[in-house]
Amino acid sequence: MSRNLVSMLVLVCGLGLLTSGCAIPGLKEANQRLKEQNDRLVSENNRLEQELAAGNSSSIPDLPGEQNNPGGGDAADLLIPGENSIGSNVKVERTPEGIRMTIPHRVFFAPGRTELSGTGKGVLKKIAGVLNGGEYSENTVRVEGHTDDVPVNKVRDRYPTNWELSTARACSVVRYLVSSGGVAKGRIYPAGFADTKPVAGGKSIDSRQKNRRVEITILNQGA
C-alpha cells in the first residue's frame, strides 16, 4: 500500500472520529429537549383527562325516573317522591287508572312459590314509603298477580290453577305492605288475573317471563 493511500485513510478516520465526537453532545442536547417536551405533553394530557372526568361527573345528572322508565313517556315527572330509588327492576308508568309499578315475579317469588324473597321485601319497603308519603297517602292501591300460560302441575295440590297462584302471590304482597310497610289495610286489596292479561304474545321463554309479574297501582282518587 502506498504512503499516500495510508495517509488518506488516516485522515478519513481522523475526520470521522472528530465528527462523531462533535455529534455526541448535540445528540444528548436534542434528546434532552425531546424528553422535556414529552414530559410536558404527558402532564398536559393528564390534566385534560382529569378535567374531562370532572366535567362528565358534574354535567350529566341522574334523571328522575329514567332507570324505572327506560321507554320514556311522562313517568319521569310522575310525582312519586324518590321513585328512582325503588329499584331498576321496577317499571313506573302513568295509566288512565293511576300510577302503575310493574315488578317481574322473579324479584318476589321462586317458581311456583308464594313466599316473598328477601330482595322482594326490600323493594316492597321502598314502595311502602311511596304509598304512605306525599299526596298519595290516601289513594286506594290495587295489587295484581299475573302468571304465564303454563299450567301449575308441580304445585297443583296447593294451587289447582294459575288463578289461585296469581291471587296467592298478590295476597302475599298485600300482607307484607300492611304488616311490615304500614299501609292501611282499608286502602289496599289483592287481585289475581292468572294468564288472562299478557303483556307479551307468543310462547317463547322471554314472553312468558314478561307475563309473570306483579303490578301495584296507585289508583286515582275516586277510581
MODELLER restraints for C-alpha pairs under 7 A, 6 or more apart:
rsr = mdl.restraints
at = mdl.atoms
rsr.add(forms.Gaussian(group=physical.xy_distance, feature=features.Distance(at['CA:64:A'], at['CA:76:A']), mean=5.59, stdev=0.5))
rsr.add(forms.Gaussian(group=physical.xy_distance, feature=features.Distance(at['CA:64:A'], at['CA:84:A']), mean=5.86, stdev=0.5))
rsr.add(forms.Gaussian(group=physical.xy_distance, feature=features.Distance(at['CA:65:A'], at['CA:75:A']), mean=6.49, stdev=0.5))
rsr.add(forms.Gaussian(group=physical.xy_distance, feature=features.Distance(at['CA:65:A'], at['CA:76:A']), mean=4.43, stdev=0.5))
rsr.add(forms.Gaussian(group=physical.xy_distance, feature=features.Distance(at['CA:65:A'], at['CA:83:A']), mean=6.25, stdev=0.5))
rsr.add(forms.Gaussian(group=physical.xy_distance, feature=features.Distance(at['CA:65:A'], at['CA:84:A']), mean=5.07, stdev=0.5))
rsr.add(forms.Gaussian(group=physical.xy_distance, feature=features.Distance(at['CA:66:A'], at['CA:76:A']), mean=6.20, stdev=0.5))
rsr.add(forms.Gaussian(group=physical.xy_distance, feature=features.Distance(at['CA:67:A'], at['CA:84:A']), mean=6.66, stdev=0.5))
rsr.add(forms.Gaussian(group=physical.xy_distance, feature=features.Distance(at['CA:67:A'], at['CA:88:A']), mean=5.56, stdev=0.5))
rsr.add(forms.Gaussian(group=physical.xy_distance, feature=features.Distance(at['CA:68:A'], at['CA:84:A']), mean=6.59, stdev=0.5))
rsr.add(forms.Gaussian(group=physical.xy_distance, feature=features.Distance(at['CA:68:A'], at['CA:88:A']), mean=5.57, stdev=0.5))
rsr.add(forms.Gaussian(group=physical.xy_distance, feature=features.Distance(at['CA:68:A'], at['CA:90:A']), mean=5.66, stdev=0.5))
rsr.add(forms.Gaussian(group=physical.xy_distance, feature=features.Distance(at['CA:68:A'], at['CA:91:A']), mean=4.64, stdev=0.5))
rsr.add(forms.Gaussian(group=physical.xy_distance, feature=features.Distance(at['CA:68:A'], at['CA:92:A']), mean=5.69, stdev=0.5))
rsr.add(forms.Gaussian(group=physical.xy_distance, feature=features.Distance(at['CA:69:A'], at['CA:75:A']), mean=6.41, stdev=0.5))
rsr.add(forms.Gaussian(group=physical.xy_distance, feature=features.Distance(at['CA:69:A'], at['CA:91:A']), mean=5.60, stdev=0.5))
rsr.add(forms.Gaussian(group=physical.xy_distance, feature=features.Distance(at['CA:69:A'], at['CA:92:A']), mean=5.87, stdev=0.5))
rsr.add(forms.Gaussian(group=physical.xy_distance, feature=features.Distance(at['CA:69:A'], at['CA:93:A']), mean=6.98, stdev=0.5))
rsr.add(forms.Gaussian(group=physical.xy_distance, feature=features.Distance(at['CA:75:A'], at['CA:92:A']), mean=6.31, stdev=0.5))
rsr.add(forms.Gaussian(group=physical.xy_distance, feature=features.Distance(at['CA:75:A'], at['CA:93:A']), mean=5.02, stdev=0.5))
rsr.add(forms.Gaussian(group=physical.xy_distance, feature=features.Distance(at['CA:75:A'], at['CA:94:A']), mean=6.09, stdev=0.5))
rsr.add(forms.Gaussian(group=physical.xy_distance, feature=features.Distance(at['CA:80:A'], at['CA:130:A']), mean=6.52, stdev=0.5))
rsr.add(forms.Gaussian(group=physical.xy_distance, feature=features.Distance(at['CA:81:A'], at['CA:130:A']), mean=6.51, stdev=0.5))
rsr.add(forms.Gaussian(group=physical.xy_distance, feature=features.Distance(at['CA:86:A'], at['CA:123:A']), mean=6.28, stdev=0.5))
rsr.add(forms.Gaussian(group=physical.xy_distance, feature=features.Distance(at['CA:86:A'], at['CA:126:A']), mean=5.57, stdev=0.5))
rsr.add(forms.Gaussian(group=physical.xy_distance, feature=features.Distance(at['CA:86:A'], at['CA:127:A']), mean=6.53, stdev=0.5))
rsr.add(forms.Gaussian(group=physical.xy_distance, feature=features.Distance(at['CA:87:A'], at['CA:123:A']), mean=6.94, stdev=0.5))
rsr.add(forms.Gaussian(group=physical.xy_distance, feature=features.Distance(at['CA:89:A'], at['CA:103:A']), mean=6.21, stdev=0.5))
rsr.add(forms.Gaussian(group=physical.xy_distance, feature=features.Distance(at['CA:90:A'], at['CA:101:A']), mean=6.21, stdev=0.5))
rsr.add(forms.Gaussian(group=physical.xy_distance, feature=features.Distance(at['CA:90:A'], at['CA:102:A']), mean=5.68, stdev=0.5))
rsr.add(forms.Gaussian(group=physical.xy_distance, feature=features.Distance(at['CA:90:A'], at['CA:103:A']), mean=5.04, stdev=0.5))
rsr.add(forms.Gaussian(group=physical.xy_distance, feature=features.Distance(at['CA:91:A'], at['CA:101:A']), mean=5.51, stdev=0.5))
rsr.add(forms.Gaussian(group=physical.xy_distance, feature=features.Distance(at['CA:91:A'], at['CA:102:A']), mean=5.08, stdev=0.5))
rsr.add(forms.Gaussian(group=physical.xy_distance, feature=features.Distance(at['CA:91:A'], at['CA:103:A']), mean=6.64, stdev=0.5))
rsr.add(forms.Gaussian(group=physical.xy_distance, feature=features.Distance(at['CA:92:A'], at['CA:100:A']), mean=5.78, stdev=0.5))
rsr.add(forms.Gaussian(group=physical.xy_distance, feature=features.Distance(at['CA:92:A'], at['CA:101:A']), mean=4.61, stdev=0.5))
rsr.add(forms.Gaussian(group=physical.xy_distance, feature=features.Distance(at['CA:92:A'], at['CA:102:A']), mean=6.58, stdev=0.5))
rsr.add(forms.Gaussian(group=physical.xy_distance, feature=features.Distance(at['CA:93:A'], at['CA:99:A']), mean=5.88, stdev=0.5))
rsr.add(forms.Gaussian(group=physical.xy_distance, feature=features.Distance(at['CA:93:A'], at['CA:100:A']), mean=5.46, stdev=0.5))
rsr.add(forms.Gaussian(group=physical.xy_distance, feature=features.Distance(at['CA:93:A'], at['CA:101:A']), mean=6.68, stdev=0.5))
rsr.add(forms.Gaussian(group=physical.xy_distance, feature=features.Distance(at['CA:94:A'], at['CA:100:A']), mean=6.19, stdev=0.5))
rsr.add(forms.Gaussian(group=physical.xy_distance, feature=features.Distance(at['CA:97:A'], at['CA:219:A']), mean=5.60, stdev=0.5))
rsr.add(forms.Gaussian(group=physical.xy_distance, feature=features.Distance(at['CA:97:A'], at['CA:220:A']), mean=5.90, stdev=0.5))
rsr.add(forms.Gaussian(group=physical.xy_distance, feature=features.Distance(at['CA:97:A'], at['CA:223:A']), mean=6.99, stdev=0.5))
rsr.add(forms.Gaussian(group=physical.xy_distance, feature=features.Distance(at['CA:98:A'], at['CA:217:A']), mean=6.42, stdev=0.5))
rsr.add(forms.Gaussian(group=physical.xy_distance, feature=features.Distance(at['CA:98:A'], at['CA:218:A']), mean=5.53, stdev=0.5))
rsr.add(forms.Gaussian(group=physical.xy_distance, feature=features.Distance(at['CA:98:A'], at['CA:219:A']), mean=4.51, stdev=0.5))
rsr.add(forms.Gaussian(group=physical.xy_distance, feature=features.Distance(at['CA:98:A'], at['CA:220:A']), mean=4.88, stdev=0.5))
rsr.add(forms.Gaussian(group=physical.xy_distance, feature=features.Distance(at['CA:99:A'], at['CA:217:A']), mean=5.49, stdev=0.5))
rsr.add(forms.Gaussian(group=physical.xy_distance, feature=features.Distance(at['CA:99:A'], at['CA:218:A']), mean=5.11, stdev=0.5))
rsr.add(forms.Gaussian(group=physical.xy_distance, feature=features.Distance(at['CA:99:A'], at['CA:219:A']), mean=6.64, stdev=0.5))
rsr.add(forms.Gaussian(group=physical.xy_distance, feature=features.Distance(at['CA:100:A'], at['CA:215:A']), mean=6.59, stdev=0.5))
rsr.add(forms.Gaussian(group=physical.xy_distance, feature=features.Distance(at['CA:100:A'], at['CA:216:A']), mean=5.69, stdev=0.5))
rsr.add(forms.Gaussian(group=physical.xy_distance, feature=features.Distance(at['CA:100:A'], at['CA:217:A']), mean=4.20, stdev=0.5))
rsr.add(forms.Gaussian(group=physical.xy_distance, feature=features.Distance(at['CA:100:A'], at['CA:218:A']), mean=6.35, stdev=0.5))
rsr.add(forms.Gaussian(group=physical.xy_distance, feature=features.Distance(at['CA:101:A'], at['CA:215:A']), mean=5.62, stdev=0.5))
rsr.add(forms.Gaussian(group=physical.xy_distance, feature=features.Distance(at['CA:101:A'], at['CA:216:A']), mean=5.09, stdev=0.5))
rsr.add(forms.Gaussian(group=physical.xy_distance, feature=features.Distance(at['CA:101:A'], at['CA:217:A']), mean=6.14, stdev=0.5))
rsr.add(forms.Gaussian(group=physical.xy_distance, feature=features.Distance(at['CA:102:A'], at['CA:213:A']), mean=6.85, stdev=0.5))
rsr.add(forms.Gaussian(group=physical.xy_distance, feature=features.Distance(at['CA:102:A'], at['CA:214:A']), mean=5.88, stdev=0.5))
rsr.add(forms.Gaussian(group=physical.xy_distance, feature=features.Distance(at['CA:102:A'], at['CA:215:A']), mean=4.49, stdev=0.5))
rsr.add(forms.Gaussian(group=physical.xy_distance, feature=features.Distance(at['CA:102:A'], at['CA:216:A']), mean=6.47, stdev=0.5))
rsr.add(forms.Gaussian(group=physical.xy_distance, feature=features.Distance(at['CA:103:A'], at['CA:213:A']), mean=5.66, stdev=0.5))
rsr.add(forms.Gaussian(group=physical.xy_distance, feature=features.Distance(at['CA:103:A'], at['CA:214:A']), mean=5.27, stdev=0.5))
rsr.add(forms.Gaussian(group=physical.xy_distance, feature=features.Distance(at['CA:103:A'], at['CA:215:A']), mean=6.33, stdev=0.5))
rsr.add(forms.Gaussian(group=physical.xy_distance, feature=features.Distance(at['CA:104:A'], at['CA:210:A']), mean=6.96, stdev=0.5))
rsr.add(forms.Gaussian(group=physical.xy_distance, feature=features.Distance(at['CA:104:A'], at['CA:212:A']), mean=6.32, stdev=0.5))
rsr.add(forms.Gaussian(group=physical.xy_distance, feature=features.Distance(at['CA:104:A'], at['CA:213:A']), mean=4.35, stdev=0.5))
rsr.add(forms.Gaussian(group=physical.xy_distance, feature=features.Distance(at['CA:104:A'], at['CA:214:A']), mean=6.32, stdev=0.5))
rsr.add(forms.Gaussian(group=physical.xy_distance, feature=features.Distance(at['CA:105:A'], at['CA:212:A']), mean=5.47, stdev=0.5))
rsr.add(forms.Gaussian(group=physical.xy_distance, feature=features.Distance(at['CA:105:A'], at['CA:213:A']), mean=4.34, stdev=0.5))
rsr.add(forms.Gaussian(group=physical.xy_distance, feature=features.Distance(at['CA:105:A'], at['CA:214:A']), mean=5.99, stdev=0.5))
rsr.add(forms.Gaussian(group=physical.xy_distance, feature=features.Distance(at['CA:107:A'], at['CA:119:A']), mean=6.42, stdev=0.5))
rsr.add(forms.Gaussian(group=physical.xy_distance, feature=features.Distance(at['CA:107:A'], at['CA:120:A']), mean=5.34, stdev=0.5))
rsr.add(forms.Gaussian(group=physical.xy_distance, feature=features.Distance(at['CA:108:A'], at['CA:116:A']), mean=5.14, stdev=0.5))
rsr.add(forms.Gaussian(group=physical.xy_distance, feature=features.Distance(at['CA:108:A'], at['CA:117:A']), mean=5.23, stdev=0.5))
rsr.add(forms.Gaussian(group=physical.xy_distance, feature=features.Distance(at['CA:108:A'], at['CA:119:A']), mean=6.88, stdev=0.5))
rsr.add(forms.Gaussian(group=physical.xy_distance, feature=features.Distance(at['CA:108:A'], at['CA:120:A']), mean=4.31, stdev=0.5))
rsr.add(forms.Gaussian(group=physical.xy_distance, feature=features.Distance(at['CA:109:A'], at['CA:115:A']), mean=6.23, stdev=0.5))
rsr.add(forms.Gaussian(group=physical.xy_distance, feature=features.Distance(at['CA:109:A'], at['CA:116:A']), mean=5.57, stdev=0.5))
rsr.add(forms.Gaussian(group=physical.xy_distance, feature=features.Distance(at['CA:109:A'], at['CA:117:A']), mean=5.97, stdev=0.5))
rsr.add(forms.Gaussian(group=physical.xy_distance, feature=features.Distance(at['CA:112:A'], at['CA:155:A']), mean=6.53, stdev=0.5))
rsr.add(forms.Gaussian(group=physical.xy_distance, feature=features.Distance(at['CA:114:A'], at['CA:168:A']), mean=6.39, stdev=0.5))
rsr.add(forms.Gaussian(group=physical.xy_distance, feature=features.Distance(at['CA:114:A'], at['CA:169:A']), mean=5.04, stdev=0.5))
rsr.add(forms.Gaussian(group=physical.xy_distance, feature=features.Distance(at['CA:114:A'], at['CA:172:A']), mean=6.69, stdev=0.5))
rsr.add(forms.Gaussian(group=physical.xy_distance, feature=features.Distance(at['CA:115:A'], at['CA:172:A']), mean=6.96, stdev=0.5))
rsr.add(forms.Gaussian(group=physical.xy_distance, feature=features.Distance(at['CA:124:A'], at['CA:177:A']), mean=6.70, stdev=0.5))
rsr.add(forms.Gaussian(group=physical.xy_distance, feature=features.Distance(at['CA:125:A'], at['CA:181:A']), mean=5.75, stdev=0.5))
rsr.add(forms.Gaussian(group=physical.xy_distance, feature=features.Distance(at['CA:128:A'], at['CA:177:A']), mean=6.19, stdev=0.5))
rsr.add(forms.Gaussian(group=physical.xy_distance, feature=features.Distance(at['CA:128:A'], at['CA:181:A']), mean=5.15, stdev=0.5))
rsr.add(forms.Gaussian(group=physical.xy_distance, feature=features.Distance(at['CA:128:A'], at['CA:183:A']), mean=6.64, stdev=0.5))
rsr.add(forms.Gaussian(group=physical.xy_distance, feature=features.Distance(at['CA:131:A'], at['CA:137:A']), mean=5.67, stdev=0.5))
rsr.add(forms.Gaussian(group=physical.xy_distance, feature=features.Distance(at['CA:132:A'], at['CA:183:A']), mean=6.49, stdev=0.5))
rsr.add(forms.Gaussian(group=physical.xy_distance, feature=features.Distance(at['CA:139:A'], at['CA:187:A']), mean=6.91, stdev=0.5))
rsr.add(forms.Gaussian(group=physical.xy_distance, feature=features.Distance(at['CA:139:A'], at['CA:218:A']), mean=6.35, stdev=0.5))
rsr.add(forms.Gaussian(group=physical.xy_distance, feature=features.Distance(at['CA:139:A'], at['CA:219:A']), mean=6.17, stdev=0.5))
rsr.add(forms.Gaussian(group=physical.xy_distance, feature=features.Distance(at['CA:139:A'], at['CA:220:A']), mean=6.74, stdev=0.5))
rsr.add(forms.Gaussian(group=physical.xy_distance, feature=features.Distance(at['CA:139:A'], at['CA:221:A']), mean=5.85, stdev=0.5))
rsr.add(forms.Gaussian(group=physical.xy_distance, feature=features.Distance(at['CA:140:A'], at['CA:187:A']), mean=4.61, stdev=0.5))
rsr.add(forms.Gaussian(group=physical.xy_distance, feature=features.Distance(at['CA:140:A'], at['CA:188:A']), mean=5.74, stdev=0.5))
rsr.add(forms.Gaussian(group=physical.xy_distance, feature=features.Distance(at['CA:140:A'], at['CA:218:A']), mean=6.20, stdev=0.5))
rsr.add(forms.Gaussian(group=physical.xy_distance, feature=features.Distance(at['CA:140:A'], at['CA:219:A']), mean=5.55, stdev=0.5))
rsr.add(forms.Gaussian(group=physical.xy_distance, feature=features.Distance(at['CA:141:A'], at['CA:187:A']), mean=6.07, stdev=0.5))
rsr.add(forms.Gaussian(group=physical.xy_distance, feature=features.Distance(at['CA:141:A'], at['CA:188:A']), mean=4.57, stdev=0.5))
rsr.add(forms.Gaussian(group=physical.xy_distance, feature=features.Distance(at['CA:141:A'], at['CA:189:A']), mean=6.60, stdev=0.5))
rsr.add(forms.Gaussian(group=physical.xy_distance, feature=features.Distance(at['CA:141:A'], at['CA:216:A']), mean=6.93, stdev=0.5))
rsr.add(forms.Gaussian(group=physical.xy_distance, feature=features.Distance(at['CA:141:A'], at['CA:217:A']), mean=5.62, stdev=0.5))
rsr.add(forms.Gaussian(group=physical.xy_distance, feature=features.Distance(at['CA:141:A'], at['CA:218:A']), mean=4.74, stdev=0.5))
rsr.add(forms.Gaussian(group=physical.xy_distance, feature=features.Distance(at['CA:141:A'], at['CA:219:A']), mean=5.83, stdev=0.5))
rsr.add(forms.Gaussian(group=physical.xy_distance, feature=features.Distance(at['CA:142:A'], at['CA:188:A']), mean=5.77, stdev=0.5))
rsr.add(forms.Gaussian(group=physical.xy_distance, feature=features.Distance(at['CA:142:A'], at['CA:189:A']), mean=5.27, stdev=0.5))
rsr.add(forms.Gaussian(group=physical.xy_distance, feature=features.Distance(at['CA:142:A'], at['CA:190:A']), mean=5.96, stdev=0.5))
rsr.add(forms.Gaussian(group=physical.xy_distance, feature=features.Distance(at['CA:142:A'], at['CA:216:A']), mean=5.79, stdev=0.5))
rsr.add(forms.Gaussian(group=physical.xy_distance, feature=features.Distance(at['CA:142:A'], at['CA:217:A']), mean=5.27, stdev=0.5))
rsr.add(forms.Gaussian(group=physical.xy_distance, feature=features.Distance(at['CA:142:A'], at['CA:218:A']), mean=6.78, stdev=0.5))
rsr.add(forms.Gaussian(group=physical.xy_distance, feature=features.Distance(at['CA:143:A'], at['CA:170:A']), mean=5.77, stdev=0.5))
rsr.add(forms.Gaussian(group=physical.xy_distance, feature=features.Distance(at['CA:143:A'], at['CA:174:A']), mean=6.83, stdev=0.5))
rsr.add(forms.Gaussian(group=physical.xy_distance, feature=features.Distance(at['CA:143:A'], at['CA:189:A']), mean=6.21, stdev=0.5))
rsr.add(forms.Gaussian(group=physical.xy_distance, feature=features.Distance(at['CA:143:A'], at['CA:190:A']), mean=4.76, stdev=0.5))
rsr.add(forms.Gaussian(group=physical.xy_distance, feature=features.Distance(at['CA:143:A'], at['CA:191:A']), mean=6.09, stdev=0.5))
rsr.add(forms.Gaussian(group=physical.xy_distance, feature=features.Distance(at['CA:143:A'], at['CA:215:A']), mean=5.81, stdev=0.5))
rsr.add(forms.Gaussian(group=physical.xy_distance, feature=features.Distance(at['CA:143:A'], at['CA:216:A']), mean=4.57, stdev=0.5))
rsr.add(forms.Gaussian(group=physical.xy_distance, feature=features.Distance(at['CA:143:A'], at['CA:217:A']), mean=6.52, stdev=0.5))
rsr.add(forms.Gaussian(group=physical.xy_distance, feature=features.Distance(at['CA:144:A'], at['CA:170:A']), mean=5.53, stdev=0.5))
rsr.add(forms.Gaussian(group=physical.xy_distance, feature=features.Distance(at['CA:144:A'], at['CA:190:A']), mean=5.93, stdev=0.5))
rsr.add(forms.Gaussian(group=physical.xy_distance, feature=features.Distance(at['CA:144:A'], at['CA:191:A']), mean=4.78, stdev=0.5))
rsr.add(forms.Gaussian(group=physical.xy_distance, feature=features.Distance(at['CA:144:A'], at['CA:192:A']), mean=5.63, stdev=0.5))
rsr.add(forms.Gaussian(group=physical.xy_distance, feature=features.Distance(at['CA:144:A'], at['CA:214:A']), mean=5.61, stdev=0.5))
rsr.add(forms.Gaussian(group=physical.xy_distance, feature=features.Distance(at['CA:144:A'], at['CA:215:A']), mean=5.04, stdev=0.5))
rsr.add(forms.Gaussian(group=physical.xy_distance, feature=features.Distance(at['CA:144:A'], at['CA:216:A']), mean=6.37, stdev=0.5))
rsr.add(forms.Gaussian(group=physical.xy_distance, feature=features.Distance(at['CA:145:A'], at['CA:166:A']), mean=4.47, stdev=0.5))
rsr.add(forms.Gaussian(group=physical.xy_distance, feature=features.Distance(at['CA:145:A'], at['CA:167:A']), mean=5.85, stdev=0.5))
rsr.add(forms.Gaussian(group=physical.xy_distance, feature=features.Distance(at['CA:145:A'], at['CA:169:A']), mean=5.96, stdev=0.5))
rsr.add(forms.Gaussian(group=physical.xy_distance, feature=features.Distance(at['CA:145:A'], at['CA:170:A']), mean=4.87, stdev=0.5))
rsr.add(forms.Gaussian(group=physical.xy_distance, feature=features.Distance(at['CA:145:A'], at['CA:191:A']), mean=6.38, stdev=0.5))
rsr.add(forms.Gaussian(group=physical.xy_distance, feature=features.Distance(at['CA:145:A'], at['CA:192:A']), mean=4.82, stdev=0.5))
rsr.add(forms.Gaussian(group=physical.xy_distance, feature=features.Distance(at['CA:145:A'], at['CA:193:A']), mean=6.16, stdev=0.5))
rsr.add(forms.Gaussian(group=physical.xy_distance, feature=features.Distance(at['CA:145:A'], at['CA:213:A']), mean=6.43, stdev=0.5))
rsr.add(forms.Gaussian(group=physical.xy_distance, feature=features.Distance(at['CA:145:A'], at['CA:214:A']), mean=4.88, stdev=0.5))
rsr.add(forms.Gaussian(group=physical.xy_distance, feature=features.Distance(at['CA:145:A'], at['CA:215:A']), mean=6.72, stdev=0.5))
rsr.add(forms.Gaussian(group=physical.xy_distance, feature=features.Distance(at['CA:146:A'], at['CA:166:A']), mean=5.44, stdev=0.5))
rsr.add(forms.Gaussian(group=physical.xy_distance, feature=features.Distance(at['CA:146:A'], at['CA:192:A']), mean=6.51, stdev=0.5))
rsr.add(forms.Gaussian(group=physical.xy_distance, feature=features.Distance(at['CA:146:A'], at['CA:193:A']), mean=5.48, stdev=0.5))
rsr.add(forms.Gaussian(group=physical.xy_distance, feature=features.Distance(at['CA:146:A'], at['CA:194:A']), mean=5.05, stdev=0.5))
rsr.add(forms.Gaussian(group=physical.xy_distance, feature=features.Distance(at['CA:146:A'], at['CA:195:A']), mean=6.07, stdev=0.5))
rsr.add(forms.Gaussian(group=physical.xy_distance, feature=features.Distance(at['CA:146:A'], at['CA:211:A']), mean=6.61, stdev=0.5))
rsr.add(forms.Gaussian(group=physical.xy_distance, feature=features.Distance(at['CA:146:A'], at['CA:212:A']), mean=5.42, stdev=0.5))
rsr.add(forms.Gaussian(group=physical.xy_distance, feature=features.Distance(at['CA:146:A'], at['CA:213:A']), mean=5.29, stdev=0.5))
rsr.add(forms.Gaussian(group=physical.xy_distance, feature=features.Distance(at['CA:146:A'], at['CA:214:A']), mean=6.11, stdev=0.5))
rsr.add(forms.Gaussian(group=physical.xy_distance, feature=features.Distance(at['CA:147:A'], at['CA:162:A']), mean=6.54, stdev=0.5))
rsr.add(forms.Gaussian(group=physical.xy_distance, feature=features.Distance(at['CA:147:A'], at['CA:166:A']), mean=6.15, stdev=0.5))
rsr.add(forms.Gaussian(group=physical.xy_distance, feature=features.Distance(at['CA:147:A'], at['CA:194:A']), mean=4.98, stdev=0.5))
rsr.add(forms.Gaussian(group=physical.xy_distance, feature=features.Distance(at['CA:147:A'], at['CA:195:A']), mean=4.99, stdev=0.5))
rsr.add(forms.Gaussian(group=physical.xy_distance, feature=features.Distance(at['CA:147:A'], at['CA:211:A']), mean=5.98, stdev=0.5))
rsr.add(forms.Gaussian(group=physical.xy_distance, feature=features.Distance(at['CA:147:A'], at['CA:212:A']), mean=4.35, stdev=0.5))
rsr.add(forms.Gaussian(group=physical.xy_distance, feature=features.Distance(at['CA:147:A'], at['CA:213:A']), mean=6.67, stdev=0.5))
rsr.add(forms.Gaussian(group=physical.xy_distance, feature=features.Distance(at['CA:148:A'], at['CA:195:A']), mean=5.05, stdev=0.5))
rsr.add(forms.Gaussian(group=physical.xy_distance, feature=features.Distance(at['CA:148:A'], at['CA:208:A']), mean=5.27, stdev=0.5))
rsr.add(forms.Gaussian(group=physical.xy_distance, feature=features.Distance(at['CA:148:A'], at['CA:211:A']), mean=5.40, stdev=0.5))
rsr.add(forms.Gaussian(group=physical.xy_distance, feature=features.Distance(at['CA:148:A'], at['CA:212:A']), mean=5.46, stdev=0.5))
rsr.add(forms.Gaussian(group=physical.xy_distance, feature=features.Distance(at['CA:149:A'], at['CA:195:A']), mean=5.34, stdev=0.5))
rsr.add(forms.Gaussian(group=physical.xy_distance, feature=features.Distance(at['CA:151:A'], at['CA:161:A']), mean=6.64, stdev=0.5))
rsr.add(forms.Gaussian(group=physical.xy_distance, feature=features.Distance(at['CA:151:A'], at['CA:162:A']), mean=6.73, stdev=0.5))
rsr.add(forms.Gaussian(group=physical.xy_distance, feature=features.Distance(at['CA:152:A'], at['CA:161:A']), mean=5.99, stdev=0.5))
rsr.add(forms.Gaussian(group=physical.xy_distance, feature=features.Distance(at['CA:152:A'], at['CA:162:A']), mean=6.39, stdev=0.5))
rsr.add(forms.Gaussian(group=physical.xy_distance, feature=features.Distance(at['CA:159:A'], at['CA:165:A']), mean=5.53, stdev=0.5))
rsr.add(forms.Gaussian(group=physical.xy_distance, feature=features.Distance(at['CA:162:A'], at['CA:194:A']), mean=4.83, stdev=0.5))
rsr.add(forms.Gaussian(group=physical.xy_distance, feature=features.Distance(at['CA:163:A'], at['CA:192:A']), mean=6.07, stdev=0.5))
rsr.add(forms.Gaussian(group=physical.xy_distance, feature=features.Distance(at['CA:163:A'], at['CA:193:A']), mean=6.27, stdev=0.5))
rsr.add(forms.Gaussian(group=physical.xy_distance, feature=features.Distance(at['CA:163:A'], at['CA:194:A']), mean=4.61, stdev=0.5))
rsr.add(forms.Gaussian(group=physical.xy_distance, feature=features.Distance(at['CA:166:A'], at['CA:192:A']), mean=4.77, stdev=0.5))
rsr.add(forms.Gaussian(group=physical.xy_distance, feature=features.Distance(at['CA:166:A'], at['CA:193:A']), mean=6.40, stdev=0.5))
rsr.add(forms.Gaussian(group=physical.xy_distance, feature=features.Distance(at['CA:166:A'], at['CA:194:A']), mean=5.33, stdev=0.5))
rsr.add(forms.Gaussian(group=physical.xy_distance, feature=features.Distance(at['CA:167:A'], at['CA:190:A']), mean=6.95, stdev=0.5))
rsr.add(forms.Gaussian(group=physical.xy_distance, feature=features.Distance(at['CA:167:A'], at['CA:191:A']), mean=5.72, stdev=0.5))
rsr.add(forms.Gaussian(group=physical.xy_distance, feature=features.Distance(at['CA:167:A'], at['CA:192:A']), mean=3.88, stdev=0.5))
rsr.add(forms.Gaussian(group=physical.xy_distance, feature=features.Distance(at['CA:170:A'], at['CA:190:A']), mean=5.21, stdev=0.5))
rsr.add(forms.Gaussian(group=physical.xy_distance, feature=features.Distance(at['CA:170:A'], at['CA:191:A']), mean=6.24, stdev=0.5))
rsr.add(forms.Gaussian(group=physical.xy_distance, feature=features.Distance(at['CA:170:A'], at['CA:192:A']), mean=6.55, stdev=0.5))
rsr.add(forms.Gaussian(group=physical.xy_distance, feature=features.Distance(at['CA:171:A'], at['CA:190:A']), mean=5.51, stdev=0.5))
rsr.add(forms.Gaussian(group=physical.xy_distance, feature=features.Distance(at['CA:174:A'], at['CA:189:A']), mean=6.71, stdev=0.5))
rsr.add(forms.Gaussian(group=physical.xy_distance, feature=features.Distance(at['CA:174:A'], at['CA:190:A']), mean=6.41, stdev=0.5))
rsr.add(forms.Gaussian(group=physical.xy_distance, feature=features.Distance(at['CA:177:A'], at['CA:183:A']), mean=5.70, stdev=0.5))
rsr.add(forms.Gaussian(group=physical.xy_distance, feature=features.Distance(at['CA:178:A'], at['CA:184:A']), mean=6.13, stdev=0.5))
rsr.add(forms.Gaussian(group=physical.xy_distance, feature=features.Distance(at['CA:178:A'], at['CA:185:A']), mean=5.85, stdev=0.5))
rsr.add(forms.Gaussian(group=physical.xy_distance, feature=features.Distance(at['CA:198:A'], at['CA:211:A']), mean=5.24, stdev=0.5))
rsr.add(forms.Gaussian(group=physical.xy_distance, feature=features.Distance(at['CA:199:A'], at['CA:210:A']), mean=6.85, stdev=0.5))
rsr.add(forms.Gaussian(group=physical.xy_distance, feature=features.Distance(at['CA:199:A'], at['CA:211:A']), mean=5.72, stdev=0.5))
rsr.add(forms.Gaussian(group=physical.xy_distance, feature=features.Distance(at['CA:200:A'], at['CA:207:A']), mean=5.15, stdev=0.5))
rsr.add(forms.Gaussian(group=physical.xy_distance, feature=features.Distance(at['CA:200:A'], at['CA:210:A']), mean=6.49, stdev=0.5))
rsr.add(forms.Gaussian(group=physical.xy_distance, feature=features.Distance(at['CA:200:A'], at['CA:211:A']), mean=6.33, stdev=0.5))
rsr.add(forms.Gaussian(group=physical.xy_distance, feature=features.Distance(at['CA:201:A'], at['CA:207:A']), mean=6.25, stdev=0.5))
